[in-house]
């Protein structure tokens, strides 16, 4: 596919839906990151059910780290692969701390 065709496709998609939005619920870029990590091999519905409660108690990297692995797992256990997802979420939450 050449660049002109690709551009035309994107223009048509934009005209049909100028502000596309997924079904994941989030209020901040950090919450979106967590939702996307959780969404692998899961439905948006199950992710939204888990994050509604999770974000009430932890919606920042620092708060997520304070939950710890077991605390985080308590909120996301309904989602498949929750142990590895908890590990990856906590690793992502440590990244901003490593930059300082």
PDB file as gemmi writes it, atoms N, CA and C in Angstrom:
CRYST1    1.000    1.000    1.000  90.00  90.00  90.00 P 1                      
ATOM      1  N   UNK A   1       0.858  -1.176   0.000  1.00  0.00           N  
ATOM      2  CA  UNK A   1       0.000   0.000   0.000  1.00  0.00           C  
ATOM      3  C   UNK A   1       0.898   1.232   0.000  1.00  0.00           C  
ATOM      4  N   UNK A   2       0.611   2.150  -0.875  1.00  0.00           N  
ATOM      5  CA  UNK A   2       1.444   3.338  -0.962  1.00  0.00           C  
ATOM      6  C   UNK A   2       0.964   4.400   0.038  1.00  0.00           C  
ATOM      7  N   UNK A   3       1.810   5.390   0.308  1.00  0.00           N  
ATOM      8  CA  UNK A   3       1.462   6.417   1.304  1.00  0.00           C  
ATOM      9  C   UNK A   3       0.177   7.179   0.991  1.00  0.00           C  
ATOM     10  N   UNK A   4      -0.108   7.436  -0.278  1.00  0.00           N  
ATOM     11  CA  UNK A   4      -1.322   8.175  -0.640  1.00  0.00           C  
ATOM     12  C   UNK A   4      -2.574   7.372  -0.293  1.00  0.00           C  
ATOM     13  N   UNK A   5      -2.557   6.073  -0.573  1.00  0.00           N  
ATOM     14  CA  UNK A   5      -3.702   5.218  -0.212  1.00  0.00           C  
ATOM     15  C   UNK A   5      -3.878   5.142   1.299  1.00  0.00           C  
ATOM     16  N   UNK A   6      -2.769   5.011   1.991  1.00  0.00           N  
ATOM     17  CA  UNK A   6      -2.811   4.949   3.453  1.00  0.00           C  
ATOM     18  C   UNK A   6      -3.413   6.237   4.021  1.00  0.00           C  
ATOM     19  N   UNK A   7      -2.991   7.371   3.504  1.00  0.00           N  
ATOM     20  CA  UNK A   7      -3.515   8.656   3.959  1.00  0.00           C  
ATOM     21  C   UNK A   7      -5.007   8.758   3.698  1.00  0.00           C  
ATOM     22  N   UNK A   8      -5.445   8.300   2.538  1.00  0.00           N  
ATOM     23  CA  UNK A   8      -6.866   8.343   2.196  1.00  0.00           C  
ATOM     24  C   UNK A   8      -7.690   7.487   3.172  1.00  0.00           C  
ATOM     25  N   UNK A   9      -7.169   6.344   3.531  1.00  0.00           N  
ATOM     26  CA  UNK A   9      -7.868   5.478   4.502  1.00  0.00           C  
ATOM     27  C   UNK A   9      -8.009   6.192   5.837  1.00  0.00           C  
ATOM     28  N   UNK A  10      -6.915   6.798   6.314  1.00  0.00           N  
ATOM     29  CA  UNK A  10      -6.984   7.507   7.590  1.00  0.00           C  
ATOM     30  C   UNK A  10      -7.947   8.692   7.532  1.00  0.00           C  
ATOM     31  N   UNK A  11      -7.989   9.377   6.418  1.00  0.00           N  
ATOM     32  CA  UNK A  11      -8.919  10.500   6.271  1.00  0.00           C  
ATOM     33  C   UNK A  11     -10.370  10.015   6.317  1.00  0.00           C  
ATOM     34  N   UNK A  12     -10.652   8.898   5.678  1.00  0.00           N  
ATOM     35  CA  UNK A  12     -12.013   8.345   5.703  1.00  0.00           C  
ATOM     36  C   UNK A  12     -12.396   7.893   7.117  1.00  0.00           C  
ATOM     37  N   UNK A  13     -11.470   7.239   7.776  1.00  0.00           N  
ATOM     38  CA  UNK A  13     -11.750   6.816   9.153  1.00  0.00           C  
ATOM     39  C   UNK A  13     -12.004   8.017  10.060  1.00  0.00           C  
ATOM     40  N   UNK A  14     -11.204   9.057   9.891  1.00  0.00           N  
ATOM     41  CA  UNK A  14     -11.374  10.267  10.702  1.00  0.00           C  
ATOM     42  C   UNK A  14     -12.712  10.946  10.408  1.00  0.00           C  
ATOM     43  N   UNK A  15     -13.104  10.980   9.157  1.00  0.00           N  
ATOM     44  CA  UNK A  15     -14.389  11.595   8.792  1.00  0.00           C  
ATOM     45  C   UNK A  15     -15.554  10.810   9.389  1.00  0.00           C  
ATOM     46  N   UNK A  16     -15.426   9.479   9.405  1.00  0.00           N  
ATOM     47  CA  UNK A  16     -16.505   8.644   9.936  1.00  0.00           C  
ATOM     48  C   UNK A  16     -16.567   8.696  11.459  1.00  0.00           C  
ATOM     49  N   UNK A  17     -15.413   8.879  12.100  1.00  0.00           N  
ATOM     50  CA  UNK A  17     -15.369   8.881  13.564  1.00  0.00           C  
ATOM     51  C   UNK A  17     -14.239   9.807  14.004  1.00  0.00           C  
ATOM     52  N   UNK A  18     -14.504  11.121  14.074  1.00  0.00           N  
ATOM     53  CA  UNK A  18     -13.434  12.089  14.351  1.00  0.00           C  
ATOM     54  C   UNK A  18     -12.827  11.989  15.747  1.00  0.00           C  
ATOM     55  N   UNK A  19     -13.541  11.429  16.691  1.00  0.00           N  
ATOM     56  CA  UNK A  19     -13.008  11.279  18.047  1.00  0.00           C  
ATOM     57  C   UNK A  19     -13.227   9.844  18.528  1.00  0.00           C  
ATOM     58  N   UNK A  20     -12.451   8.905  17.979  1.00  0.00           N  
ATOM     59  CA  UNK A  20     -12.653   7.513  18.378  1.00  0.00           C  
ATOM     60  C   UNK A  20     -12.305   7.301  19.847  1.00  0.00           C  
ATOM     61  N   UNK A  21     -13.028   6.412  20.465  1.00  0.00           N  
ATOM     62  CA  UNK A  21     -12.794   6.135  21.881  1.00  0.00           C  
ATOM     63  C   UNK A  21     -13.023   4.650  22.103  1.00  0.00           C  
ATOM     64  N   UNK A  22     -12.119   4.033  22.826  1.00  0.00           N  
ATOM     65  CA  UNK A  22     -12.265   2.635  23.189  1.00  0.00           C  
ATOM     66  C   UNK A  22     -13.241   2.501  24.347  1.00  0.00           C  
ATOM     67  N   UNK A  23     -13.451   1.284  24.788  1.00  0.00           N  
ATOM     68  CA  UNK A  23     -14.398   1.039  25.871  1.00  0.00           C  
ATOM     69  C   UNK A  23     -13.750   1.019  27.240  1.00  0.00           C  
ATOM     70  N   UNK A  24     -12.421   1.067  27.311  1.00  0.00           N  
ATOM     71  CA  UNK A  24     -11.759   1.084  28.611  1.00  0.00           C  
ATOM     72  C   UNK A  24     -12.075   2.384  29.341  1.00  0.00           C  
ATOM     73  N   UNK A  25     -12.364   2.267  30.623  1.00  0.00           N  
ATOM     74  CA  UNK A  25     -12.674   3.437  31.446  1.00  0.00           C  
ATOM     75  C   UNK A  25     -11.407   3.917  32.147  1.00  0.00           C  
ATOM     76  N   UNK A  26     -11.131   5.214  32.019  1.00  0.00           N  
ATOM     77  CA  UNK A  26      -9.959   5.804  32.659  1.00  0.00           C  
ATOM     78  C   UNK A  26     -10.146   7.307  32.759  1.00  0.00           C  
ATOM     79  N   UNK A  27      -9.420   7.911  33.680  1.00  0.00           N  
ATOM     80  CA  UNK A  27      -9.508   9.350  33.846  1.00  0.00           C  
ATOM     81  C   UNK A  27      -8.195  10.069  33.609  1.00  0.00           C  
ATOM     82  N   UNK A  28      -7.092   9.328  33.643  1.00  0.00           N  
ATOM     83  CA  UNK A  28      -5.766   9.917  33.465  1.00  0.00           C  
ATOM     84  C   UNK A  28      -4.941   9.021  32.547  1.00  0.00           C  
ATOM     85  N   UNK A  29      -3.864   9.549  31.991  1.00  0.00           N  
ATOM     86  CA  UNK A  29      -2.982   8.698  31.183  1.00  0.00           C  
ATOM     87  C   UNK A  29      -2.449   7.492  31.968  1.00  0.00           C  
ATOM     88  N   UNK A  30      -2.159   7.681  33.255  1.00  0.00           N  
ATOM     89  CA  UNK A  30      -1.687   6.559  34.073  1.00  0.00           C  
ATOM     90  C   UNK A  30      -2.766   5.479  34.175  1.00  0.00           C  
ATOM     91  N   UNK A  31      -3.991   5.868  34.413  1.00  0.00           N  
ATOM     92  CA  UNK A  31      -5.081   4.890  34.491  1.00  0.00           C  
ATOM     93  C   UNK A  31      -5.251   4.159  33.157  1.00  0.00           C  
ATOM     94  N   UNK A  32      -5.072   4.857  32.047  1.00  0.00           N  
ATOM     95  CA  UNK A  32      -5.143   4.204  30.739  1.00  0.00           C  
ATOM     96  C   UNK A  32      -4.025   3.177  30.599  1.00  0.00           C  
ATOM     97  N   UNK A  33      -2.821   3.525  31.026  1.00  0.00           N  
ATOM     98  CA  UNK A  33      -1.708   2.590  30.965  1.00  0.00           C  
ATOM     99  C   UNK A  33      -2.036   1.307  31.730  1.00  0.00           C  
ATOM    100  N   UNK A  34      -2.555   1.444  32.936  1.00  0.00           N  
ATOM    101  CA  UNK A  34      -2.899   0.283  33.751  1.00  0.00           C  
ATOM    102  C   UNK A  34      -3.990  -0.533  33.064  1.00  0.00           C  
ATOM    103  N   UNK A  35      -4.995   0.127  32.543  1.00  0.00           N  
ATOM    104  CA  UNK A  35      -6.084  -0.573  31.863  1.00  0.00           C  
ATOM    105  C   UNK A  35      -5.574  -1.342  30.643  1.00  0.00           C  
ATOM    106  N   UNK A  36      -4.659  -0.745  29.908  1.00  0.00           N  
ATOM    107  CA  UNK A  36      -4.111  -1.411  28.728  1.00  0.00           C  
ATOM    108  C   UNK A  36      -3.287  -2.634  29.138  1.00  0.00           C  
ATOM    109  N   UNK A  37      -2.496  -2.506  30.187  1.00  0.00           N  
ATOM    110  CA  UNK A  37      -1.745  -3.663  30.678  1.00  0.00           C  
ATOM    111  C   UNK A  37      -2.702  -4.781  31.065  1.00  0.00           C  
ATOM    112  N   UNK A  38      -3.772  -4.438  31.733  1.00  0.00           N  
ATOM    113  CA  UNK A  38      -4.741  -5.440  32.164  1.00  0.00           C  
ATOM    114  C   UNK A  38      -5.541  -6.020  31.004  1.00  0.00           C  
ATOM    115  N   UNK A  39      -5.640  -5.294  29.909  1.00  0.00           N  
ATOM    116  CA  UNK A  39      -6.526  -5.711  28.822  1.00  0.00           C  
ATOM    117  C   UNK A  39      -5.997  -6.864  27.975  1.00  0.00           C  
ATOM    118  N   UNK A  40      -4.715  -7.185  28.092  1.00  0.00           N  
ATOM    119  CA  UNK A  40      -4.181  -8.306  27.302  1.00  0.00           C  
ATOM    120  C   UNK A  40      -4.897  -9.591  27.688  1.00  0.00           C  
ATOM    121  N   UNK A  41      -5.454 -10.281  26.706  1.00  0.00           N  
ATOM    122  CA  UNK A  41      -6.159 -11.545  26.921  1.00  0.00           C  
ATOM    123  C   UNK A  41      -7.355 -11.393  27.871  1.00  0.00           C  
ATOM    124  N   UNK A  42      -7.962 -10.212  27.884  1.00  0.00           N  
ATOM    125  CA  UNK A  42      -9.122  -9.963  28.746  1.00  0.00           C  
ATOM    126  C   UNK A  42     -10.116  -9.083  27.995  1.00  0.00           C  
ATOM    127  N   UNK A  43     -11.338  -9.082  28.457  1.00  0.00           N  
ATOM    128  CA  UNK A  43     -12.341  -8.201  27.852  1.00  0.00           C  
ATOM    129  C   UNK A  43     -12.278  -6.833  28.502  1.00  0.00           C  
ATOM    130  N   UNK A  44     -12.679  -5.819  27.749  1.00  0.00           N  
ATOM    131  CA  UNK A  44     -12.748  -4.475  28.325  1.00  0.00           C  
ATOM    132  C   UNK A  44     -13.713  -4.455  29.505  1.00  0.00           C  
ATOM    133  N   UNK A  45     -14.792  -5.227  29.414  1.00  0.00           N  
ATOM    134  CA  UNK A  45     -15.769  -5.284  30.496  1.00  0.00           C  
ATOM    135  C   UNK A  45     -15.128  -5.780  31.789  1.00  0.00           C  
ATOM    136  N   UNK A  46     -14.337  -6.847  31.723  1.00  0.00           N  
ATOM    137  CA  UNK A  46     -13.711  -7.364  32.941  1.00  0.00           C  
ATOM    138  C   UNK A  46     -12.655  -6.399  33.471  1.00  0.00           C  
ATOM    139  N   UNK A  47     -11.949  -5.733  32.575  1.00  0.00           N  
ATOM    140  CA  UNK A  47     -10.958  -4.740  33.002  1.00  0.00           C  
ATOM    141  C   UNK A  47     -11.654  -3.584  33.708  1.00  0.00           C  
ATOM    142  N   UNK A  48     -12.744  -3.089  33.131  1.00  0.00           N  
ATOM    143  CA  UNK A  48     -13.472  -1.979  33.749  1.00  0.00           C  
ATOM    144  C   UNK A  48     -14.017  -2.356  35.120  1.00  0.00           C  
ATOM    145  N   UNK A  49     -14.507  -3.579  35.267  1.00  0.00           N  
ATOM    146  CA  UNK A  49     -15.001  -4.018  36.577  1.00  0.00           C  
ATOM    147  C   UNK A  49     -13.883  -3.994  37.615  1.00  0.00           C  
ATOM    148  N   UNK A  50     -12.712  -4.439  37.225  1.00  0.00           N  
ATOM    149  CA  UNK A  50     -11.585  -4.466  38.158  1.00  0.00           C  
ATOM    150  C   UNK A  50     -11.049  -3.068  38.459  1.00  0.00           C  
ATOM    151  N   UNK A  51     -10.929  -2.238  37.425  1.00  0.00           N  
ATOM    152  CA  UNK A  51     -10.304  -0.930  37.642  1.00  0.00           C  
ATOM    153  C   UNK A  51     -11.211   0.053  38.372  1.00  0.00           C  
ATOM    154  N   UNK A  52     -12.501  -0.134  38.302  1.00  0.00           N  
ATOM    155  CA  UNK A  52     -13.393   0.771  39.048  1.00  0.00           C  
ATOM    156  C   UNK A  52     -13.052   0.753  40.538  1.00  0.00           C  
ATOM    157  N   UNK A  53     -12.880  -0.419  41.086  1.00  0.00           N  
ATOM    158  CA  UNK A  53     -12.507  -0.522  42.499  1.00  0.00           C  
ATOM    159  C   UNK A  53     -11.049  -0.171  42.739  1.00  0.00           C  
ATOM    160  N   UNK A  54     -10.187  -0.609  41.831  1.00  0.00           N  
ATOM    161  CA  UNK A  54      -8.755  -0.352  41.978  1.00  0.00           C  
ATOM    162  C   UNK A  54      -8.449   1.140  41.984  1.00  0.00           C  
ATOM    163  N   UNK A  55      -9.019   1.871  41.039  1.00  0.00           N  
ATOM    164  CA  UNK A  55      -8.711   3.300  40.942  1.00  0.00           C  
ATOM    165  C   UNK A  55      -9.237   4.101  42.129  1.00  0.00           C  
ATOM    166  N   UNK A  56     -10.233   3.581  42.826  1.00  0.00           N  
ATOM    167  CA  UNK A  56     -10.717   4.278  44.028  1.00  0.00           C  
ATOM    168  C   UNK A  56      -9.658   4.271  45.139  1.00  0.00           C  
ATOM    169  N   UNK A  57      -8.838   3.227  45.174  1.00  0.00           N  
ATOM    170  CA  UNK A  57      -7.821   3.135  46.223  1.00  0.00           C  
ATOM    171  C   UNK A  57      -6.406   3.420  45.719  1.00  0.00           C  
ATOM    172  N   UNK A  58      -6.184   3.285  44.417  1.00  0.00           N  
ATOM    173  CA  UNK A  58      -4.834   3.500  43.884  1.00  0.00           C  
ATOM    174  C   UNK A  58      -4.918   3.910  42.422  1.00  0.00           C  
ATOM    175  N   UNK A  59      -4.729   5.202  42.178  1.00  0.00           N  
ATOM    176  CA  UNK A  59      -4.747   5.667  40.788  1.00  0.00           C  
ATOM    177  C   UNK A  59      -3.500   6.472  40.427  1.00  0.00           C  
ATOM    178  N   UNK A  60      -2.435   6.258  41.208  1.00  0.00           N  
ATOM    179  CA  UNK A  60      -1.130   6.853  40.907  1.00  0.00           C  
ATOM    180  C   UNK A  60      -0.073   5.763  41.070  1.00  0.00           C  
ATOM    181  N   UNK A  61       1.097   5.955  40.469  1.00  0.00           N  
ATOM    182  CA  UNK A  61       2.149   4.949  40.651  1.00  0.00           C  
ATOM    183  C   UNK A  61       2.488   4.718  42.122  1.00  0.00           C  
ATOM    184  N   UNK A  62       2.592   5.784  42.881  1.00  0.00           N  
ATOM    185  CA  UNK A  62       2.944   5.660  44.300  1.00  0.00           C  
ATOM    186  C   UNK A  62       1.882   4.875  45.075  1.00  0.00           C  
ATOM    187  N   UNK A  63       0.622   5.174  44.827  1.00  0.00           N  
ATOM    188  CA  UNK A  63      -0.456   4.464  45.512  1.00  0.00           C  
ATOM    189  C   UNK A  63      -0.515   2.998  45.083  1.00  0.00           C  
ATOM    190  N   UNK A  64      -0.230   2.732  43.822  1.00  0.00           N  
ATOM    191  CA  UNK A  64      -0.238   1.359  43.316  1.00  0.00           C  
ATOM    192  C   UNK A  64       0.886   0.570  43.979  1.00  0.00           C  
ATOM    193  N   UNK A  65       2.065   1.183  44.092  1.00  0.00           N  
ATOM    194  CA  UNK A  65       3.182   0.514  44.754  1.00  0.00           C  
ATOM    195  C   UNK A  65       2.874   0.260  46.228  1.00  0.00           C  
ATOM    196  N   UNK A  66       2.163   1.189  46.856  1.00  0.00           N  
ATOM    197  CA  UNK A  66       1.802   1.018  48.271  1.00  0.00           C  
ATOM    198  C   UNK A  66       0.880  -0.187  48.471  1.00  0.00           C  
ATOM    199  N   UNK A  67       0.070  -0.509  47.471  1.00  0.00           N  
ATOM    200  CA  UNK A  67      -0.783  -1.697  47.567  1.00  0.00           C  
ATOM    201  C   UNK A  67       0.054  -2.969  47.647  1.00  0.00           C  
ATOM    202  N   UNK A  68       1.155  -2.959  46.941  1.00  0.00           N  
ATOM    203  CA  UNK A  68       1.986  -4.155  46.873  1.00  0.00           C  
ATOM    204  C   UNK A  68       1.357  -5.207  45.974  1.00  0.00           C  
ATOM    205  N   UNK A  69       2.102  -6.280  45.769  1.00  0.00           N  
ATOM    206  CA  UNK A  69       1.659  -7.328  44.857  1.00  0.00           C  
ATOM    207  C   UNK A  69       0.351  -7.958  45.316  1.00  0.00           C  
ATOM    208  N   UNK A  70       0.274  -8.345  46.571  1.00  0.00           N  
ATOM    209  CA  UNK A  70      -0.928  -9.014  47.061  1.00  0.00           C  
ATOM    210  C   UNK A  70      -2.140  -8.091  47.061  1.00  0.00           C  
ATOM    211  N   UNK A  71      -1.938  -6.836  47.422  1.00  0.00           N  
ATOM    212  CA  UNK A  71      -3.042  -5.884  47.412  1.00  0.00           C  
ATOM    213  C   UNK A  71      -3.556  -5.641  46.008  1.00  0.00           C  
ATOM    214  N   UNK A  72      -2.637  -5.536  45.068  1.00  0.00           N  
ATOM    215  CA  UNK A  72      -3.024  -5.334  43.669  1.00  0.00           C  
ATOM    216  C   UNK A  72      -3.754  -6.561  43.141  1.00  0.00           C  
ATOM    217  N   UNK A  73      -3.229  -7.735  43.444  1.00  0.00           N  
ATOM    218  CA  UNK A  73      -3.870  -8.972  42.992  1.00  0.00           C  
ATOM    219  C   UNK A  73      -5.296  -9.062  43.516  1.00  0.00           C  
ATOM    220  N   UNK A  74      -5.534  -8.595  44.719  1.00  0.00           N  
ATOM    221  CA  UNK A  74      -6.886  -8.611  45.260  1.00  0.00           C  
ATOM    222  C   UNK A  74      -7.884  -7.859  44.403  1.00  0.00           C  
ATOM    223  N   UNK A  75      -7.410  -6.858  43.697  1.00  0.00           N  
ATOM    224  CA  UNK A  75      -8.294  -6.056  42.838  1.00  0.00           C  
ATOM    225  C   UNK A  75      -8.412  -6.601  41.423  1.00  0.00           C  
ATOM    226  N   UNK A  76      -7.398  -7.322  40.963  1.00  0.00           N  
ATOM    227  CA  UNK A  76      -7.399  -7.734  39.550  1.00  0.00           C  
ATOM    228  C   UNK A  76      -7.533  -9.241  39.365  1.00  0.00           C  
ATOM    229  N   UNK A  77      -7.801  -9.958  40.407  1.00  0.00           N  
ATOM    230  CA  UNK A  77      -7.843 -11.421  40.335  1.00  0.00           C  
ATOM    231  C   UNK A  77      -8.899 -11.938  39.359  1.00  0.00           C  
ATOM    232  N   UNK A  78      -9.903 -11.166  39.091  1.00  0.00           N  
ATOM    233  CA  UNK A  78     -10.958 -11.584  38.152  1.00  0.00           C  
ATOM    234  C   UNK A  78     -10.464 -11.618  36.713  1.00  0.00           C  
ATOM    235  N   UNK A  79      -9.300 -11.050  36.458  1.00  0.00           N  
ATOM    236  CA  UNK A  79      -8.747 -10.969  35.104  1.00  0.00           C  
ATOM    237  C   UNK A  79      -7.698 -12.061  34.933  1.00  0.00           C  
ATOM    238  N   UNK A  80      -7.720 -12.714  33.793  1.00  0.00           N  
ATOM    239  CA  UNK A  80      -6.730 -13.754  33.518  1.00  0.00           C  
ATOM    240  C   UNK A  80      -5.311 -13.218  33.553  1.00  0.00           C  
ATOM    241  N   UNK A  81      -4.374 -14.088  33.859  1.00  0.00           N  
ATOM    242  CA  UNK A  81      -2.944 -13.759  33.929  1.00  0.00           C  
ATOM    243  C   UNK A  81      -2.653 -12.678  34.973  1.00  0.00           C  
ATOM    244  N   UNK A  82      -3.457 -12.650  36.028  1.00  0.00           N  
ATOM    245  CA  UNK A  82      -3.370 -11.549  36.991  1.00  0.00           C  
ATOM    246  C   UNK A  82      -2.025 -11.482  37.717  1.00  0.00           C  
ATOM    247  N   UNK A  83      -1.374 -12.609  37.939  1.00  0.00           N  
ATOM    248  CA  UNK A  83      -0.081 -12.569  38.640  1.00  0.00           C  
ATOM    249  C   UNK A  83       0.986 -11.854  37.804  1.00  0.00           C  
ATOM    250  N   UNK A  84       1.084 -12.210  36.538  1.00  0.00           N  
ATOM    251  CA  UNK A  84       2.083 -11.551  35.695  1.00  0.00           C  
ATOM    252  C   UNK A  84       1.704 -10.102  35.417  1.00  0.00           C  
ATOM    253  N   UNK A  85       0.414  -9.833  35.318  1.00  0.00           N  
ATOM    254  CA  UNK A  85      -0.019  -8.450  35.105  1.00  0.00           C  
ATOM    255  C   UNK A  85       0.291  -7.592  36.326  1.00  0.00           C  
ATOM    256  N   UNK A  86       0.106  -8.143  37.515  1.00  0.00           N  
ATOM    257  CA  UNK A  86       0.448  -7.401  38.738  1.00  0.00           C  
ATOM    258  C   UNK A  86       1.936  -7.084  38.758  1.00  0.00           C  
ATOM    259  N   UNK A  87       2.750  -8.058  38.408  1.00  0.00           N  
ATOM    260  CA  UNK A  87       4.203  -7.860  38.358  1.00  0.00           C  
ATOM    261  C   UNK A  87       4.556  -6.750  37.362  1.00  0.00           C  
ATOM    262  N   UNK A  88       3.944  -6.785  36.179  1.00  0.00           N  
ATOM    263  CA  UNK A  88       4.237  -5.774  35.155  1.00  0.00           C  
ATOM    264  C   UNK A  88       3.728  -4.396  35.543  1.00  0.00           C  
ATOM    265  N   UNK A  89       2.578  -4.333  36.189  1.00  0.00           N  
ATOM    266  CA  UNK A  89       2.055  -3.035  36.637  1.00  0.00           C  
ATOM    267  C   UNK A  89       2.982  -2.423  37.676  1.00  0.00           C  
ATOM    268  N   UNK A  90       3.409  -3.220  38.633  1.00  0.00           N  
ATOM    269  CA  UNK A  90       4.296  -2.686  39.669  1.00  0.00           C  
ATOM    270  C   UNK A  90       5.641  -2.272  39.078  1.00  0.00           C  
ATOM    271  N   UNK A  91       6.135  -3.012  38.092  1.00  0.00           N  
ATOM    272  CA  UNK A  91       7.381  -2.623  37.416  1.00  0.00           C  
ATOM    273  C   UNK A  91       7.197  -1.296  36.684  1.00  0.00           C  
ATOM    274  N   UNK A  92       6.048  -1.118  36.045  1.00  0.00           N  
ATOM    275  CA  UNK A  92       5.767   0.150  35.353  1.00  0.00           C  
ATOM    276  C   UNK A  92       5.660   1.300  36.342  1.00  0.00           C  
ATOM    277  N   UNK A  93       5.130   1.029  37.518  1.00  0.00           N  
ATOM    278  CA  UNK A  93       4.998   2.076  38.534  1.00  0.00           C  
ATOM    279  C   UNK A  93       6.344   2.488  39.113  1.00  0.00           C  
ATOM    280  N   UNK A  94       7.320   1.600  39.062  1.00  0.00           N  
ATOM    281  CA  UNK A  94       8.655   1.932  39.570  1.00  0.00           C  
ATOM    282  C   UNK A  94       9.457   2.778  38.593  1.00  0.00           C  
ATOM    283  N   UNK A  95       9.118   2.754  37.313  1.00  0.00           N  
ATOM    284  CA  UNK A  95       9.886   3.482  36.315  1.00  0.00           C  
ATOM    285  C   UNK A  95      10.035   4.978  36.609  1.00  0.00           C  
ATOM    286  N   UNK A  96       8.949   5.686  36.966  1.00  0.00           N  
ATOM    287  CA  UNK A  96       9.130   7.122  37.249  1.00  0.00           C  
ATOM    288  C   UNK A  96      10.077   7.361  38.421  1.00  0.00           C  
ATOM    289  N   UNK A  97      10.093   6.468  39.392  1.00  0.00           N  
ATOM    290  CA  UNK A  97      10.994   6.616  40.541  1.00  0.00           C  
ATOM    291  C   UNK A  97      12.451   6.429  40.140  1.00  0.00           C  
ATOM    292  N   UNK A  98      12.694   5.577  39.160  1.00  0.00           N  
ATOM    293  CA  UNK A  98      14.053   5.318  38.696  1.00  0.00           C  
ATOM    294  C   UNK A  98      14.605   6.476  37.875  1.00  0.00           C  
ATOM    295  N   UNK A  99      13.728   7.312  37.354  1.00  0.00           N  
ATOM    296  CA  UNK A  99      14.162   8.437  36.529  1.00  0.00           C  
ATOM    297  C   UNK A  99      14.666   9.603  37.370  1.00  0.00           C  
ATOM    298  N   UNK A 100      14.334   9.609  38.640  1.00  0.00           N  
ATOM    299  CA  UNK A 100      14.750  10.730  39.508  1.00  0.00           C  
ATOM    300  C   UNK A 100      16.052  10.452  40.177  1.00  0.00           C  
TER     301      UNK A 100                                                      
END                                                                             
